[in-house]
Structures are given as C-alpha cells and as structure tokens.
Amino acid sequence: MADTASAPARSTLDTVAVAAGDPDREQPWAELGLKADEYDRIKEILGRRPTSSELAMYSVMWSEHCSYKSSKVHLKQFGEIPQETPIGPMLAGIGENAGVIDIGQGYAVSFKVESHNHPSYVEPYQGAATGVGGIVRDIIAMGARPVAVMDPLRFGPLDADDTHRVLPGIVAGVGGYGNCLGLPNIGGEAVFDETYLGNPLVNALCVGVLRHEDLHLAKASGEGNLVVLYGARTGGDGIGGVSVLASETFDADGPAKRPSVQVGDPFMEKLLIECTLELFRAGVVAGIQDLGGAGLSCATSELASAGDGGMFVHLDKVPLRDSTLSPEEILMSESQERMMAIVEPGDIAAFLAITTKWDVEAAVIGEVTETGRLVIDWHGETVVDVPPRTVAHDGPVYERPFARPAWQDALQADGAEALARPTTGDELRATLLRLVASPNLCDKSWITDQYDRYVQGNTVLAQPADSGMVRVDEETHLGVSVATDCNGRFAKLDPFTGAQLALAEAYRNVATGGAVPLAVSDCLNFGSPEDTDVMWQFAEACRGLKEACLELGIPVTGGNVSLYNQTGETAILPTPVVAVLGVIDDVRRRTPSSFQAEGEQVVLLGRTREELSGSEWAHVVHAHLGGLPPKVSLRAERNLARLLKDLVGIATSAHDLSDGGLAQALAESAMVSGIGATVTLEDDAFVGLFSESAARAIVTVAAEDVEELRALCARHDVPMAELGVTGGDALVVEGQFTVPLAELREAWTATLPAALG
C-alpha cells in the first residue's frame, strides 16, 4: 500500500468553508512569488480568499515559468505563421506538450526543447538529469516513443571556479539520465561566456517517433471517466523547483525545509516509457498529461481546462513517499517520473493490469465531471474549488514596458574594423591554432564521450557532425535530422538579427546532411523581464524569429521561455536557442561533415563578406564585442538548403560555415577524417578565413562532378568558389602557412581535458 498523509486536525485544515468564514486571514502570497494585484485577482475570481491549497496552485501556475505572463504578448505572433510544414499540415502545435509533424510514410515526429537552468545551478547533476527526464515525458505524452536527445548548454568562463563546479555535474546529469534511458544523445552545444557565470543554461531537447494514428492529446473529457496517477510516488523534492516556491512550507508544524530541485530516477522513467506506450497500444487512455513543472497543480488544471472543464480529485489517494506532506506540498511537488491519465471506467482493469506488469504504481485519484470546476478533497474536506481555466490558462498577462537600450547605438558603432589583425602567414597560422583551441571552438569530446550516441542502433550522424540524424524506419531508411544553434553575442549586438541567425544556422546544419528542414522549436533564454532593455531584446528576438519562419516557410511547433537568467544586475547574453528538425528519405544517402577521400575538390558555397564583429576571432583574440552581426539573407539560406538537397549523392561531404568561419570548417573537416587539404584564397586571406558571413558551406566533390555542381549552383543562384583539393596530412593555405593535422588536432583536443581533468 502507498503511504498516505494522515488527516490533520479539523481546526488546522484550511478548507473552502474555512476560507469563506475568515476572509481577513493573512496569507504568504508574496513569499510564493505573487504580486499584490495578482492576489487580489485570485480573490476576485473565487469571491473569497483562496485556501492555502488554492494559493499554492495559483502561485505555481501563475509563475513566469508556467504562465508565460511576461512573454505571452510576444509569443502569440508565432500563431501568425501558417501551421504547415513544407510537406504537410502540423498534427499538433503550440499549446500541446510538444509539437508533432508529419514526415511521410504514415510516420510523425514529436520534438521540443525546454530549459532547466536554475535547478541546474543549485544542484547541477539532478537539475540537468531531471531536465532530460521532463522533456522526455513531454514527448511520451504525445504518444511518441523517444528516440534521441540533445543538450544545448551554456557556461561561464572555462577557467572560472564555478564553471568547474557546475559543468561536470551538469554533463554527468545529462549523460547519466539519458544513458540509463537508452536514448542516444546526438548533438547540442557547449558555449562559454562570462555572462553565464552564476547562471548556466541547460536546455534539453527530445525527439520521438509515432504513427499518425497514435497521437494523444492532453485533455480530460467524458463525465465519469477516471483520473489515474501513475509512476513514481510523490515526495517532498522539487516543491516549487522550476516555478516559484523556495522551500518554506505552509504549516509551521511540518518539516521546515524541502529540497527545491527534483530528484530523478531514470530506471523508473524507462519503465514509465514502456508502460505508457503499451497503454496507448491497448487503447485504454482517453487523455494524458505528464507531471513536470507545478506537478499536480499543472496536470489537474490543464487536463480539466482542455477537456470538459470539470474534475474531482481525492488528494489523499495520491501515493506518497513522505506521509508528512501537507496538501499544499503535494499539489506543488515536482517529483519526477509521474504521469496522469484519463481512463474510461470500462478500461480501468486493463489499464491497471498493464501498470502492474511493468511494476509501475497507479492510483485512481478522481474523475471527470461536467461542473466546470476543479474540486480537490483532502480526507473528505474540500481544499480546492476553482474554475480550472483560471489556474491553467487565464493567468496574468503583462505588457512589460520595453525600449531600445540607450547603450545599443554605441555598442553597434564599436565594430571590429579597428581591431589589430594578423597580416603575415605566421600570424594567420598562430591565429588559427589559437581559435581551434578556444573553449567555444575546441573539441567537445570530453563532454560528448560521456553520452551514449549510438544506443538503439539508429544513430546516423552525431557530434561532431553538423547535425544529429536518426533512422526512423529500418526498411525504408526514412530518417530525421535535428540541429540546435544560437550565438548570444550576435543576439546582443542585434537581437532581431541574432534570432534569425540562430534559426538560419540550425536550418543550414540540417540541410548540410541532406535533410529538408521542416519545423522549429525554440528555447528563449533571457534576463529579467522587469528590465526594459531585456524585454526589448526579447521582443526583437521573437519578431525576428517570426519573420524568418514566415520567409522560410516553416512553423514554430512550440518551445519554452526562460526569464530572470542573470546574476545580480548582469543579464546573460540574450540566448534564443533554435532547434530545427528536417526529414531525409534515405539516411544511407546522407552527406557526412568531414572530408571522405583524397584528390577531391573543395568548393565554397555562398558569398563571403568582411563580417567580423561578434566573431570568435574578436571574442578570443581581443575580448571584444561590438558592431553589427553578419547580415541575414533568408533567400540565400533557402537557396543553399535546396542546393544541398540536390547535392545528395554528388557532394561527398558538406560542412556549414558559422563560428570561426572557413578556417574552423576546414580544420574540423580535416581533423575528423584525418585527410588534409590544400586551398588558395584569392582575396584578403584573413577575411576569407575568419569572417562569419552566413548562408555558406564547404562541399567536396569528385573532379568529374565539378561541372554538375556548377550547373546546380547556377540553377539555385548560389555563388561558388573552387578553393583547392583534399589530400595529405596538413592543412595548407597556399602562400600563407602549413599546419600539420597532428599539430592542429593536438591544439583542438587538449583544451577541455587540461581545464577539467
């Protein structure tokens, strides 16, 4: 039998009846993160003061993390983007647990990226681990089997003490949880900047696969249908963890402190995945919701609000790990590995038989009603009686003031043009070696080797490839490709353009592998919304992302907003992480990222401009940030992507140009394969090597295929320049320098092991 909380003395329980009789009782609304006007609005909605349980629910559900109260007014513009991918309509989008898109052959893919930033600073291992667990459950809730994860990460300077505290734990948490689930980690990022010191970013992405007919939505419909909570028991961990509550309890007689970061159990989550998928196959689930941020408060109110509008719950029937938990704590707990299902009474025996088979605990805790109210009882006493939509969907909406920062013009005027540049071949060589060894451009194997990239046997591409790719169907070899990207420095210089560059880079990375980009998920990480400068950055990034999606013809399927990312008065670089998912008809014909053979022609696609402001060169060599980011041409990005698709089977390799420019792309293509190259740069060698102009890639083709490449470039209006030929054991820039691959690789691989051990 599950532990249950004992009934408190009647006089100490704050019931609806008690709340109606003592309207002037002081309540800790401010400590729970509510504003005075928000508390007044709750009282107006209810016609009385809230009970302490109702106050708990409203406080977590109206938090910034759960309600998007500062970002809703800007996010709604994503709804202006046609909800259709280049191959068909979306099956589920914004507002669901995760987006679902058609990829052909009767298959669909669900994918989403979310943040778990603050918990990962407090408790790096569990914060990161439960971030992975949470996003995986979002995918399960759509009816999909998770097939891969990715992890865009941001840290403070590599040599900072706090980076050494949080980075190993975060990486171990991501790897530990994902590896135990048997999910390949196929990509992501690890970026270092001083603004993330004290506020690392842990964004987690999951991809799942389902057949069209297996799609499930989060709603509680059908009067008399049962509400079933299954999975791990509810404990005192994670109370307010990603919402608002620190760890103070409501009742002074209870434990004084609870851990605010959730504790994950990946083995229970693995059972939960298999159990849930079998429940779907058996047809015994009428609606489903995972329990993540805000726990039972979220699951009950969102399911009721999205369904017929009514639900009755016996809170004392919730299986507990700690019998001392109060009703408020049970409602706010964010304990992991839990799901809530709506089950028809005739199916409950079959449902429970399946959960028993998988050794997953389940309890019927309520039923669907048509009252339009969410009513929660505690040992026969009503502690919650609210309209569920007011909790889940009709929270505060703030039109926060925003304005272009007073310092923005000066920042943009301080471009990289005046910075001292290398002028000789020896100086260019030294610059290349310094950049490939820099924290943002160096080999990330110290991190990625802690992740299993090939479990399940369907991984086609993974780091250090431009994108991750997995096979979906073993017979037809249908597959999907995913990439996540963002350059926070570009977003600081111009958040509108920076968001578009993040989308463009992820779009390009998917295309280099031979996939067709289909859809976007985003994780928008910014500082305090109460800062007008930050809100301007956020508004501009949303506007830029919307306009780019409209022009590229791909929808935003959903995502996440993470605000208040700052240490003291220092906000992080605006970091709108963008994930792009694409489809490839046959993964056997994907285009690899590194050189494949000697004697092949190296060709640069796209136009190079003198665009060095915000570049890795300016950052690493001069610690400089100023000027304007590279220009965006979405037409050029679309043309390049279409060309790369047509080059499948012709190009033997393709690598996008982004951070570090052509120099980094050549170095990575050579180091990964062990095949060198000799290239000639016609104009300014420094600009040619280190500019970070967008809409560019390098490809290799056999000599006899150059003319076909030239014809395809003309058809797609993509400039091309023949750079040289692959071969040898060095990277040679004619007339400038030669770097043996062994020396290049030593510089590239030494950085993280030297810093982290």
N, C-alpha and C positions, 0 to 999 in steps of 0.2 A: 504494500500500500504506500502511496505517496504521502510524504509529510504534508500536513495542512496546518495553517495557523490557527491557534486556539482563539475562541471568541473572546474579545475583551469585555470588560465590564460595560454594561449598557451606558453608564453615565459618561464613559470616556470616548465612545464611538461618535464621530461627527457624521450623523446621518442627515438625509434631506429634511426630515422632520425637525431635527435639532437646528439645522441651518435656518429654517424658516422661523424658528422661535427666538433666535438670538442674533439679529441682523448686525449688531454692532461689534461682534467679536473681532478682535484684531487677528489678522492673518499674515503669514510671511510671504506675501506676493512679491515684494521687492527682492527678497533673498532668492526667490525662484526665477528671477530674471524678467518679471513682468513690469511694465510701466504703470503709473497710476491710472492713466486713461484706459489702458487695456484691462486692468482690474475692474474699473467702473463699467466697461463694456460687458464684461462677463456677468456682472450683477444685473445689468440691463437685460441681457439675453435670458437669464434664468428667472428674473423677477424677484431675486433674493440674493444673499451672499452665497458663494459656492461652498460646498462641503470641502473638507481638506482633500478628499479624493478627487473631486471635480477640479479643484485648484491645481492639483498635481497634473491632471490630464491636460488642462488648458495651458499650463506653463510649458510643458514639453512640446506640445503640438503647436503652440504659437511661438516657439523659439525660432531663431533665424534659421537654424539647420533644417527644421521640419516644415516651416510655413513659407519660407522664401519671402518674408514680408517686406524686405528691402529690395528684392530683386524682381518680384513678380511683374512690376510695371514695365520692366525692360525685357524680361523673358517672353512676354506674350507676343512680341513681334516675330518670334520663331514660328508662331502659328500662321503667319502670312506666307510661309514657304510652302508650296504645294507638297502635300503628304504623299509623294510618289517618288520612287527611285527611278533610275534610268531603265529598269526592266519591269517595273510594275508598281502597283499601289502598296503602301505600307500596310502591314497586318495589325500592328499596334504601335502606338507612338507616345508622345508626351502625355504624362498623366498616369501611365501604367508603370508597373515595377521596372520594366525595361522595354526598349524598342524591339520590334520584330519585323523583319523584312523578308520578302520573297527572294530566293536565289535561284529558282528554277528547279525542274525535275521533281516538283512536289515538296521540296525542302524549303525551310525557312531558317533564319538565323536570328537569335536574340543577342544583343550586346549592349553594354552600358559601362560607363566609367564613373566612379564616385570617389569622394575624399574620406580619409580618416586621419586628418592632420593632427589635431590637438591631442587625441588619445595617444598617438604615436610619439609625441614629445614627452608626455607624462610617463608612459610605460612603453618603450619602443617595441619590444617583442610582441606583447599582447595587442598593442594598438594596431600594429601592422597586420598581425595574424588575423585579428577579427575584422579588419578592413577587407581582407581577402574573403573571409567567410561570409561577410554581409553581402558583398556583390555577387558571390556565387548563389546565395539564396534568392536574390532578385531574379536571376536567370532561371533557377528551378521553378519559381513561382509562375513563370510564363508557360511552363510545360516543356521546357527545353532541357536537354542533357548538356551540362557544362563540358566543353572540350578544350578550353585553353584560358589562360590568364595572362595579364601583362601588368607592369607596375611602373608608371611614371613617378620618379622620386626627385626631390629637391632637398639639398642640404646646405649648411653653412660652409665656410672655407674648409678645405680638406685638412688643413693643419690646426684647426680650432679644437680645443679640448671637448667642447660639447658635441661637435661632429663625431669625435671618437667615441662619445658616449652613446649617441642615438643611432649612428649608421650601422654598426654591427648588429644591434638588436633589431632594427627595422628589417634589414636584409634577412636575418635569421628568421624573423617572424613571417615575412612573405614566403620564403622558401620552405620553412617548416610546415606551415599550414597547407600551402599548395602541393608540396611533395606528398604529404600524408593523404591528401585527397586523390592523388594520382592524376593531377592536372598539369600539363606542360606549361611552363612559363616561356612564351615565345617572343617576348620583346618588352620594350619600355625605355626608360631613360634614367640616367643618374646625372644630375646637374648640380654644380656647386656655385654659390654666390653668397656674399656676406649678409644679404638681406634675409636669408633663410636661417641664419644663426638664431637659435631660440625659437624657431617656428618652421621645422621641416615640413615638407609636403609629402604625404603618402597618398597617392591616387591609385586606385585599383580598378582594373578592367577585367571583365569576364565575357567570353563568347560561348553561346550554347546553340545546339542544333535540334530542330524538331521538324516533324512533318506538319503540313498546314493544318490537318485535322486535329492535331494535338494541342493547339493553342488554348491556354487557360487565362482567364482574367480575374482580377481582384474585385469581387462583389459578393454581397450576401443577399440572395433573393430566395423567395419561396417561404411563405409563412409556415412555421413548424419545422423547417429544416434545422438540423443540429449544428451547433458551433463546437468544433473539436480542436483542442490544443494538443499538439504532439511534438515530440522531440525531447530535448533536454529539459530538466526541471528548472524552475525559476529560482534564482538566487539573488543575493544582495549585491552582486557585481554589476557595474555599468549603470548604476542609478543616475540618470541624467548625463551619462557619459558623453554622448555626442549632441545632447540637447542643451540643457542649461544648468541643471542642479549640480552643485558641487557634491558634498556627501553628507550634509546635515539631514537628520531625519526630522519628521514632524513631531514625533512623540518623544518627549524627554526621557521616558521610561525605557525606550528601546536602545539599541546599540548607538553609540554616539557617532560613529563614522562607518561609511561603506566605501569600498573601492569604486572609483568613478570610471575606471577603464574595464571593459568587458574581458572575461577570461574565455579563451576559445578551446574547443575540443574537436580537432579535425576528424578524429575517428568517429565521433558521434555524427558529425556533418556528413561523412561518407555514407553512413547508414541512412541518414535522413534523405540524401540524394536518391539512393536506390529505392528506399521505401516510397518516396513521393512519386518517382517515375512509375513504380508498379501500381500505385493508387490511381494514377492517371490512366494507365493501360486497362485497369479493371473498370474504369468508368464510374468510380464511386465518389468523385469530387465535383461538387457543383460550383464551388468558388474557392479561391485560395489566396493567402497573403503571408509573406514571410514576416518574422518579427525582427526588426532591426532597430533603427533609431526610434526612441519613445516606446518601444516594446508593445505591451498590451494596449496602452493608450492609443497607439497608432493603428494596430491591427483591428481592434474592435471598431473604432470610429470610422476608419477608412472603408472597411468592408460594409458597414451599415450604411454609410453615406453613399457609396457607389451602388448599393442594391436597392432594396425596397424601403430602406430608411429606418428600420427598427431592429433592435436586438436586445435580448435579455441575457445577462451573464451572472452566474453564481461564482463570484470571485474566490470563495473559499474552496472551490473544487479544483483550483489551479494546483498542479503538483509542484511542491516546493523543495528546495534543498535546505532551507532555513525556516523553521516553523515560527521564528520570532518576527518575520517580516510583517509590517503593517499593510493595510490595503493600499495606502499611497505608494509605498515602496514596491509592491507587487505590480501596480499599474505603471510605474516609471522604470522598473528594472529593464535593462537591455541585455540580459543574459542571452547567450548565443545559442545557435542550433535549435531554434524553435520555429514552428510553422502553425498557422491556423487555417483550418479547412471548414467549408460549409458542406454538410453531408445530408442527403435525404434520409429520413428515418429508416426506410426500407433497405438502405445500403450500409447502415452502421455496423452490422455484424461482419460483413465482408471487409469493411474498412478496418475494423479492429483486428480482424484475423491477419491482415497484411502487416499492420504495425507490429503485432505480436511476432510474426515471422521474422521481421527484421530487428526485433528486440528494441523497438522504439516505443517509449511510453506514450500513451494517449489518454486523454480525458475529455468526456463530453462536459463542457462548462456552460452551455447555454443554448439558445435557439433564436431563430429569426422570427421577428414579429412584424406586424404592419402598423405599429403605433406611431412610427416616425420618431421614436425616442430610443436612445441608448440608455438602458436601465441596468445598473450593476448592484447586486446584493452582496452583503457580507454577513454570513450566518443569519440570514433571514431579515436583515436590516438593509434598507436602500441607502447606499452611499453615493450613487451617481444616478442622476436622471436629467439627461441633456439632449438637445437636438444634435445628432451626430455630425451633421454638416458644419455646425458652428465650431466644432472641435477640429475636424479634419480639413475642411476646405474654405471656410469663410472667416479665417483669421484676419488679423490686421493687414492692411496694405499701406505701405509707406511710400510716398513720393518724396524720397530724400532729396534735399537740395544738392545740386552739383554744378560745378563750374570749371572751366579750363583753368588749371593751376597757374598762378602768377609766374611760377618758375619755368613753365613749359617752353615759352619762346626762347629764353636764354639757353635752356638745355639743347633745344634743336639747333640753335645758332652755333653751338660749340661742336662743330663737326670734326671728323678725323683728318681732314685735309692738312692741318698744320702739324700733325704728329710726325716725328722723325721716322724715316722709312729705310729699310735696307737697300743699298744701292749696288753692292757687288755680289758676285756669285757666292762667295764665302758667307756673306751676311744673310743672303737668302737661305742658304743651307742651314745656318745656325737657327734662323727663324723657324724653318720647317721642323727641325728637331725639337725646338722648344715648344712649339704648338702641339705636336703629336704627343708630347709628354705632359701636356697641361691637364688638369683634373677633368675638364669637360670633354676633351678630345681623346684622352688616353684609353687604352684597352680596359674594358669593364669586366673582364673575366673573373676578377676577384669576387665580384658580385654575382654574375650570372652562373658561375660554376657551382654556386650553392643552390641553384634551381635545377630541377629536372626538366630539360627542354624537350625530351623525346618520349616520355612515358605515353602509353596508349598506341604508339607506333604510327601516328598520323601526322606528325610534325614534318613539314616540308621545308620551311625556312624558319630560322630563329636567329637571335643575336649571334654574330654581328651583322646579319643581313639587314637591308634597309627596312624590311617589314617582316612580320611573322606570318606564316602561312600554314594552314592545316587542311588535310584532306577530309571531306565530308562523306563521300560515298566511295567505298572501296572498289566498286565495279566500274562506275563511270569516271571516277577520279575527279569529280566536281570538288572544288575547294573554295576556301575563303582566305582573304589576306587582311591583316589589320596593322595599322601604324598609329602611334601617338606622338605628338610633337608640340613644342612651344618654345619660343625664345623670349624669355621675360625681358631681356634688355631691349629687344625691338618693341615690345609692348610698352615699356616705359617711355621710349622715345616717341611713340605714336601708337596708342592702344588700338585705334581703328585698324591701322595697317598691320600692327603686330598680331592681332587676332586673325586677320586674313592670311598673313604669312604662316601662322601655325597651321591653319587649315590647308594652305597650299602645299606645305612641306609634307604633311601626312598624306594628302591626296597624291602627291608625286611619289612618295615612298611606296604606296600601294601599287601605283602604276609601273614602277620600275621592275617589279616582279612579274608583270604581265597580267595583272588583275584589273578589272574595271571598277573604279570607285563608285560606291552606291549610296552611302549614308554616313551620317555624322552623329557621334555622341560627344558631349563636352563636359569638362570639369573646370569650372571657372573659379580660380583661387585668387582672392584679393584681400586687401587690408580692411580697415573699419569702414562700414557704410555711413558712419556718422561724420566721416571726413569728406568734405565736398570734393577734394582732389581725387580721392579714391573712387567716389561714386561717379565722377566724370570718366575716370578710366574704365570703370565697369560698363557704363552706358555706351561709351565709344566702342568697347570691345564687342558688346552684344550687337550693336549696329553694324560693325564691320563683318561679324560672322554671318549675320542675316543676309547682308547684301552679297557676300561671297557665295553663300549657299544658293541664293537665287540665281546668280550668274552661272554657277557650275551645274545647276540643276540637280542638287542632292539635298535631301531633307535632314533636319535635326530630329533624331528619334527620341531624345531625352538626354538626361545628364544630371548634373549636380552643381550647386553653388556653395562655395566655402568662403565665408567672410570672417572678418576680425583676425586675419592672419598677420599679426605684427607683434613686435617686441617693443614695449614702451611706445614711443612715438614713431618708431621706424616700421613702416609697412613693407611687406615683401614686394619684390618686383611683381607687377601685375602678371599673372600666370594663367592665361586661358588655355588650358591643355585641350587639344582637339584630337579625337580618335576618328579615323576614317576606316570603314570596312568596305572591302571590294570582293568581287566574285571572279573566279577563274574556272573555265570549263574543264580544264585538264591540268592538274597540278604537275603532271610529268613534263609539261612543256613550259614550266615557269622559267623565268630568266634569273640566274644567280647574280649576286652582287659583286663577286670578285673575278679577276682575270682567270680564264679557263685553259688557255693554251698559248704557247709561244708563236710569234710570227703573225699575230692578228693586229688589225688596225684599230687604233684608239681614236675615237671621234667624240668631240664635244658638241652637245646639242644645246641650243639656246644662245642667248646674247649676254655677253659679259660687259658690265659697266663698272666704273670706278665707284663701288659701293662698299665702303669700309667702316662707316660709322656703326657702332654697336656690334662690330665683328669680334670674333675670338682674338684676332690679332690685336685690335685696340684694347680689348679687355686684358689679355695675358701680358702683352709687352708693355703697355702704357697705363694699365689700370684706369682706362678712360671710358667714359660713357657720355656720349653727346652726339648731336647731329640728327639726321633723318635715317630711318631704316631703309633697306632696299625697297625699290618700287615694286608694286604688285601689278601684274598683268594676268588676270584670271583667264583671259582669252588665250594667252600664251601657255598657261598651265594646262588648260583643256586641250589645246593642240598637241602639247608634248605628251600628255597622257594617251591621247588617241594614237599618236605615232608609236609610243612604246608598246601599245597593244598590238599594232600591226607588225612590230618588230619581233614578236614572239616566234621563235624558230629561225630567225635571221640573226638577231643580236645574240652573241654568246655570253655577254654579261651586260649589266646596266647598274649604275650607281648614281644616286641623286647627288647634287651639289648643294650643300647648305652650310652648316657650321664648319669653319676652316677652309671653305671654298674648294677649288680644284686641287690644291695641294693635299688636303686631307682625303679627298675622294681617291686620288691616285695612290696615295700611301696605303689606305685601307685595302683597295682593290689588289694591290701588290702583296702586302704583308699577309693577308688571309690566305692567299693562294700560293705564295712563295714564288710567284712569277713577276719579274721586274718589267720595266718599260722604259723606252727612250722617247721623249717628247720634245717638240720645238714650240716655243711661244713667240708669235710674230711681233707682238707689241710690247708694252710695259710688262716685264716678267713678274714684277711684284704684284701689280693689279691682277694679272692673269692667274697667279697662283692663289692669292688670298682674298680677292673680292668675294662677297657672299650674295651676289645677284641671284634672284630667284628664277624659277622656270628653266632650270638647267640640269643636265645629266651627262655622264660619260657612258658610252657604249663601246663594246668591241665587236668587230665583225671580221669574218674571213676576207682576205683581199679581194676575192672574186665577188663579194657581196656589196662592195662599196657603192657601185653604181645603183644597185637596187635601193640601198639606204638613201642615196642622194635623191632618187626619184620620190621616195616616200616622204622625205623631208620637204621637198618642194610641194607635194600634194597637201601636206599638213601645215605648211607655212612655218616651219621650224628651221632657224638658221643652223648650219653645221660647219664645223671646222675640223679638218684632219690634223690630229696632234702628233701621231707617231705610231710606234709599233711595240707590241709586248715582247718580252724575252729578257734573258739574262737574270742576274741576281742583284741588280741595283735599280734604283730609280734615277734616271739621268734626265736632266733638263739641259738640252744642248746649249753650249756656250755659257752656262751658268754654274752647274755643280753636278756632282755624282754622290749619291748616298747608298752604300750597300744596304740591302734589305736587312741583314743581320744587325747593323747599327740602328737602323730605323726601328726594327722590332724591339730591340733592347730598350730604346727610349720610350716606346709606346707601352710596353708591358710592365715596366718597373714601377710606375708611379703609385698605384694603389697598394701593391704589396709592401712597398717601402714605407708608406704612410700608416697602413693598417695592420701590418704584420701577417 
